[in-house]
Amino acid sequence: MNYLPGFLCASLREYIAEFCTIPFGTLTGQNMAQSRPYGVQMDISYVWTIDPLDSEPTSPEGRERGSFPTQADAEAWLASEWETLVDEGAPAVSLWHGSDLVYGPMSLSAAD
């Protein structure tokens, strides 16, 4: 097995500590966000918001419906709950990842 020279290992460790999202010793599936450098947290989740169809979606802050670790989880929730949202009067929904719009507004009414 080949090993990196000591000076390169130290430089690589410094680079990883400053720029990488996976801190040392956390590759066991534990919450990696808690020990990121500089207190940066990686707890950004996917959320749905209820939006009107005829306007641009705005920040999801304070309007979230559910919080999901992955886009697939968020979409699975919507697949099972869209009829409830329609019954509550929701015209459309938008999917957000943190403050970034993934897509939307997407109509909840049946296609004509």
C-alpha positions as CSV (number, residue, x, y, z in Angstrom):
1,M,0.0,0.0,0.0
2,N,1.3,3.5,-0.9
3,Y,1.2,6.3,1.7
4,L,1.3,10.0,1.2
5,P,4.4,11.9,2.5
6,G,3.9,13.4,6.0
7,F,4.0,17.0,4.8
8,L,1.3,16.3,2.2
9,C,-0.9,14.5,4.8
10,A,-0.7,17.5,7.0
11,S,-1.7,19.9,4.2
12,L,-4.5,17.6,3.1
13,R,-5.8,17.4,6.7
14,E,-5.8,21.2,6.9
15,Y,-7.7,21.5,3.6
16,I,-10.3,18.9,4.6
17,A,-10.8,20.5,8.0
18,E,-11.4,23.9,6.3
19,F,-13.4,23.0,3.2
20,C,-14.9,19.6,3.3
21,T,-18.4,18.7,4.6
22,I,-17.4,15.5,6.4
23,P,-15.4,16.0,9.6
24,F,-12.9,13.4,10.6
25,G,-14.2,10.5,12.6
26,T,-17.9,10.9,11.5
27,L,-18.2,8.3,8.7
28,T,-20.2,6.1,10.9
29,G,-23.6,7.6,10.1
30,Q,-23.7,9.9,13.0
31,N,-25.0,13.5,12.6
32,M,-22.1,15.0,10.7
33,A,-23.4,18.6,10.8
34,Q,-22.8,19.0,14.5
35,S,-19.0,19.0,14.2
36,R,-18.5,21.1,11.0
37,P,-15.8,23.8,11.1
38,Y,-16.8,27.3,12.0
39,G,-20.2,26.2,13.4
40,V,-21.7,25.7,9.9
41,Q,-24.7,23.5,10.2
42,M,-25.9,21.1,7.4
43,D,-29.5,20.8,8.5
44,I,-31.0,22.1,5.3
45,S,-34.2,20.2,4.6
46,Y,-36.7,20.0,1.8
47,V,-40.1,21.7,2.6
48,W,-43.3,22.3,0.7
49,T,-45.1,25.6,0.7
50,I,-48.7,26.4,-0.4
51,D,-48.6,29.1,-3.1
52,P,-51.0,30.8,-5.4
53,L,-50.7,29.7,-9.1
54,D,-50.5,33.2,-10.5
55,S,-47.5,34.6,-8.6
56,E,-43.8,33.9,-8.1
57,P,-43.1,31.9,-4.9
58,T,-41.4,33.7,-2.1
59,S,-39.2,32.5,0.7
60,P,-40.6,29.5,2.5
61,E,-39.8,30.9,6.0
62,G,-42.8,30.6,8.2
63,R,-44.9,28.8,5.5
64,E,-43.4,25.3,5.6
65,R,-45.5,22.2,5.3
66,G,-43.4,19.2,6.5
67,S,-39.7,19.0,6.7
68,F,-37.9,16.1,4.8
69,P,-34.2,15.0,4.7
70,T,-34.4,14.2,0.9
71,Q,-36.2,15.4,-2.1
72,A,-37.6,11.8,-2.6
73,D,-39.0,11.9,0.9
74,A,-40.7,15.2,0.3
75,E,-42.2,14.0,-3.0
76,A,-43.4,10.8,-1.4
77,W,-45.2,12.9,1.3
78,L,-46.8,15.0,-1.4
79,A,-48.0,12.0,-3.3
80,S,-49.8,10.7,-0.2
81,E,-51.1,14.1,1.0
82,W,-52.0,16.1,-2.1
83,E,-55.7,15.3,-1.8
84,T,-55.7,16.6,1.8
85,L,-54.1,19.8,0.6
86,V,-56.7,20.2,-2.1
87,D,-59.5,19.7,0.5
88,E,-57.9,22.4,2.6
89,G,-58.0,24.8,-0.4
90,A,-54.4,24.8,-1.6
91,P,-54.2,25.8,-5.2
92,A,-50.5,25.0,-5.7
93,V,-47.4,23.9,-3.9
94,S,-43.7,24.7,-4.3
95,L,-40.7,22.6,-3.2
96,W,-37.8,24.3,-1.4
97,H,-34.4,23.2,-0.4
98,G,-33.5,25.6,2.3
99,S,-34.1,29.0,0.7
100,D,-33.6,27.7,-2.8
101,L,-36.7,27.0,-5.0
102,V,-36.5,23.4,-6.4
103,Y,-39.7,23.8,-8.5
104,G,-43.1,25.3,-8.3
105,P,-45.6,26.6,-8.0
106,M,-47.2,23.3,-9.2
107,S,-50.9,23.1,-9.5
108,L,-52.8,20.6,-7.3
109,S,-55.9,20.6,-9.5
110,A,-56.6,17.8,-11.9
111,A,-55.4,18.4,-15.5
112,D,-58.2,19.4,-17.9
